[in-house]
Amino acid sequence: MNDSTAPRPERLVLMNPGPVITDDRVRAALAGPDMCHREPEFSDLLTRVRHKTTLAAGGDGRHTSVVLTGSGTAAVEAAVSSAVPHGGGLLVIDNGHYGERFRHIADAHGIRAHRLELGWATPVDLDAVDRALAADPGLTHVGVVHHETSSGMLNDVAAVTRIAHAHGREVVVDAVSSIGAERISLAADGVDWLAGSANKCLEGAPGLGFVSAARTSFEALAGHPAAATTSTCTGTTPPRRRPRPPRSPRPSPASTPSTPPSTWPSQKAGRPATPATPPSPGGCATAWRRSAWRSCSRRSSGPPP
């Protein structure tokens, strides 16, 4: 049987937390011609993607993003292992599976971690965070999950960041399952390091993570500054994982939110998110939020990453 007569596989509705169902526009972009990751075309594409991920993270001209070949967990690991200095420590806010993963990452890299274990779906005890930081000056960073997938808990990242900054500490946020759907902002919330993934609420293909932060923070850690400033790569990256936005049809106005992601209402902090309703044939349960990435492309402006 040749390809022309082979039956087309049935389109499945994925009920797992992620990766999400891939939009036809993304599929079409991934089916484009091959691209060499050493060519200017790819550098231009990577520059646009970095700019848009920074916008999705609520960054401004002071911020930028680094795109990584790996999962969302790889992005969190890259942020923790890079940001926490030798001899530093990490306060882990643990109220779910991915909060606990912060501790596993710290242990794997020999980073001293203090685990603030709250229990699954338990709101963050801000007083306990304050006491832990006051009691241990060696805890240079705080690790917190924005949306804890295991329980649906949405943690108050802005409040945690205010407390951490009052003690002169930095915050690493796992926003893998929230960016593009829930409000979070590098600029407005003062988040120091934000890790995200292409394949959840941004609805890209699996295989890419990213870390967003202030430019000055990246400059302080720069191991490959030329690659960062020219949007080139030190190794082989998968160009097909970075769809070409211009080749994807523009969404209709009806499919694009009228307000940017930074103004979307979020679930009340400290409470489990409302259970999703079954997906409709024409989309998914959160279809009204589907265009975070595409709305960013419409308002992209300002300097490149």
C-alpha positions in Angstrom: 0.0 0.0 0.0 1.5 3.3 -1.0 1.2 6.6 0.8 -1.6 7.9 -1.4 -3.9 5.0 -0.6 -3.0 4.6 3.1 -5.8 5.4 5.5 -5.4 8.7 7.4 -5.1 8.2 11.1 -8.1 9.3 13.2 -7.6 12.7 14.9 -7.4 11.9 18.6 -8.5 14.1 21.5 -5.7 14.0 24.0 -7.0 14.0 27.6 -3.6 14.2 29.3 -2.3 17.5 30.9 0.2 18.0 28.1 1.4 18.0 25.4 -1.8 19.5 24.1 -3.6 18.8 20.8 -1.5 20.4 18.0 -3.3 23.1 16.0 -3.5 22.6 12.3 -1.6 25.9 11.8 1.3 24.5 13.8 1.2 21.2 11.9 1.3 23.1 8.6 4.3 25.2 9.7 6.2 22.1 10.8 5.7 20.6 7.4 7.6 23.4 5.7 10.9 22.9 3.9 14.1 21.8 5.7 16.1 24.6 7.4 19.8 24.6 8.4 20.3 25.8 11.9 23.5 27.6 10.8 21.8 29.8 8.2 20.6 33.4 8.7 17.0 32.3 8.0 17.1 30.2 11.2 18.8 33.0 13.2 16.0 35.3 12.1 13.4 32.8 13.1 15.0 32.2 16.5 15.2 35.9 17.1 11.4 36.2 16.5 10.6 33.2 18.7 12.8 34.6 21.6 11.1 37.9 21.3 7.6 36.4 21.4 8.4 34.1 24.3 9.6 37.1 26.3 6.3 38.9 25.5 4.3 35.8 26.6 6.2 35.9 29.9 5.3 39.5 30.5 8.7 40.8 29.8 9.7 44.2 28.4 12.8 45.7 26.9 14.8 44.8 30.0 14.1 41.1 29.5 15.0 38.3 27.0 14.7 34.6 26.6 16.9 31.6 25.8 15.3 28.7 23.9 16.5 25.2 24.8 16.3 21.9 23.1 14.5 19.9 25.9 11.3 19.6 27.9 9.9 22.1 30.4 11.7 20.2 33.2 14.9 20.7 31.3 14.2 24.5 31.3 13.6 24.5 35.0 16.7 22.5 35.6 18.7 24.9 33.4 17.4 27.9 35.4 18.1 26.4 38.8 21.5 25.0 38.0 22.6 28.2 36.4 21.1 30.8 38.7 21.9 29.3 42.1 25.6 30.1 42.6 28.2 27.8 44.0 27.7 27.7 47.8 24.1 29.1 47.4 20.9 27.4 48.4 17.3 26.9 47.2 14.2 27.3 49.3 11.7 24.8 47.6 8.1 25.6 48.0 6.5 22.2 47.7 2.7 21.8 47.5 2.6 19.3 44.7 4.5 16.9 42.4 6.4 19.6 40.5 7.3 21.6 43.6 9.0 18.4 44.8 10.8 18.2 41.5 12.6 21.4 42.4 14.2 19.5 45.2 15.2 16.6 43.0 16.9 19.0 40.6 18.8 20.7 43.4 19.9 17.3 44.8 21.1 16.2 41.3 23.3 19.3 41.0 24.6 19.3 44.6 22.6 22.4 45.5 21.6 22.7 49.1 17.9 22.8 49.3 15.5 23.5 52.2 12.1 22.0 51.4 9.1 23.9 52.7 6.6 21.0 52.5 3.1 22.2 52.6 1.1 19.2 51.3 -0.6 18.8 48.0 -3.1 21.5 47.0 -2.2 23.5 50.2 -1.9 27.2 49.7 1.5 28.7 50.1 2.1 29.8 53.7 3.7 33.2 53.1 4.7 33.7 56.7 6.5 30.4 56.6 8.4 31.5 53.5 9.3 34.7 55.3 10.5 32.9 58.4 12.6 30.4 56.3 14.4 33.1 54.4 15.0 35.1 57.6 16.4 32.1 59.4 18.8 31.0 56.6 20.8 33.7 54.7 22.4 30.9 52.7 19.2 30.3 50.8 19.9 32.6 47.8 17.0 31.5 45.7 13.4 30.4 46.0 11.8 27.8 43.7 8.1 27.9 43.2 5.6 26.4 40.7 3.1 28.8 39.3 0.4 26.3 38.3 0.9 23.0 40.0 -0.4 20.5 37.4 -0.7 17.6 39.8 -3.4 19.4 41.9 -4.6 22.4 39.8 -3.2 24.7 42.5 -2.3 28.2 41.3 0.3 29.7 43.6 0.6 33.4 44.3 3.9 34.0 42.6 3.8 37.8 43.0 3.4 37.5 46.8 6.3 35.0 47.0 8.5 37.3 44.9 7.8 40.3 47.1 8.8 38.4 50.2 11.9 37.0 48.5 13.0 40.4 47.3 12.5 41.9 50.7 15.2 39.5 51.9 17.4 40.1 48.8 16.7 36.7 47.2 15.8 35.7 43.7 12.9 33.6 42.6 12.9 30.8 40.0 9.3 30.1 38.7 8.2 27.0 36.9 5.5 28.4 34.6 5.5 25.4 32.3 1.8 24.7 32.5 0.6 28.3 33.0 2.3 30.6 30.6 0.0 31.5 27.8 -3.1 30.8 29.9 -2.7 32.3 33.4 -1.5 35.8 34.1 2.2 36.0 35.0 4.6 38.8 34.3 8.4 39.2 34.6 8.0 42.9 34.7 4.9 43.4 36.8 5.5 40.6 39.3 9.3 41.0 39.5 9.9 37.3 38.6 13.7 36.8 38.3 13.8 33.5 36.3 10.8 32.0 34.5 10.9 28.5 32.8 8.4 27.5 30.2 7.6 25.0 27.5 6.4 25.2 23.9 3.9 22.3 24.2 1.3 23.2 26.8 -0.7 26.4 26.7 1.5 27.9 23.9 0.4 24.9 21.9 3.6 24.2 20.1 5.2 20.9 19.4 7.0 19.1 22.2 10.8 19.4 22.3 11.6 23.0 23.3 11.8 24.7 26.6 12.8 28.3 27.3 14.0 30.5 30.2 13.1 34.1 30.4 14.8 36.6 32.7 16.4 40.1 32.8 19.1 40.7 30.3 21.5 41.7 33.1 20.9 38.3 34.7 21.8 36.4 31.6 24.8 38.7 31.0 26.1 37.8 34.5 26.0 34.1 33.6 27.0 34.3 29.9 28.9 31.3 28.8 28.2 31.9 25.1 27.5 35.6 24.8 28.0 35.7 21.0 25.3 33.0 20.5 22.9 34.8 22.7 23.3 38.2 21.0 23.2 36.8 17.4 20.5 34.1 17.9 22.9 31.3 16.8 23.4 27.9 18.4 26.5 26.3 19.9 25.1 22.8 19.0 22.6 21.3 16.7 19.1 22.3 17.5 15.8 21.1 15.9 14.6 23.8 13.5 11.4 21.9 12.8 10.4 22.4 16.4 10.2 26.2 15.8 7.3 26.7 13.4 7.6 29.6 11.0 4.9 32.1 12.1 4.6 33.9 8.7 3.7 30.6 7.0 0.8 29.9 9.3 -2.6 31.4 8.4 -3.7 34.3 10.6 -6.4 33.3 13.0 -9.8 34.9 12.6 -10.7 37.7 15.0 -13.3 35.4 16.6 -10.6 33.0 17.6 -8.2 35.6 19.2 -8.8 37.0 22.7 -9.6 40.7 22.7 -7.2 41.3 25.6 -3.5 40.3 25.9 -2.4 37.5 28.2 -1.2 39.9 30.8 -4.8 41.1 31.5 -6.6 37.7 31.4 -8.3 36.8 34.7 -6.6 34.0 36.6 -7.9 31.6 39.1 -7.9 33.0 42.6 -4.5 32.4 44.0 -4.3 29.6 46.6 -7.3 27.8 45.3 -7.5 24.8 43.0 -8.4 25.6 39.4 -11.9 24.9 38.2 -12.2 21.5 36.6 -12.3 21.6 32.8 -15.4 20.7 30.9 -15.2 18.0 28.2 -13.7 19.4 25.0 -16.1 20.4 22.2 -15.7 19.0 18.7 -14.4 22.3 17.5 -11.7 22.9 20.1 -10.7 22.3 23.6 -12.1 23.2 27.0 -10.0 26.3 27.2 -10.6 27.4 23.6 -11.2 31.0 24.8 -7.6 31.2 25.9 -6.1 29.4 22.9 -4.3 32.3 21.2 -1.7 33.5 23.7 1.1 32.9 21.3 -0.8 34.3 18.3 -2.0 37.4 20.2 1.6 38.1 21.1 2.6 37.9 17.5 0.0 40.6 16.7 1.4 43.0 19.3 5.1 42.2 18.8 7.1 45.4 18.8 10.2 46.8 20.2 13.8 45.7 20.0 14.8 42.1 19.2 16.0 39.8 22.0 
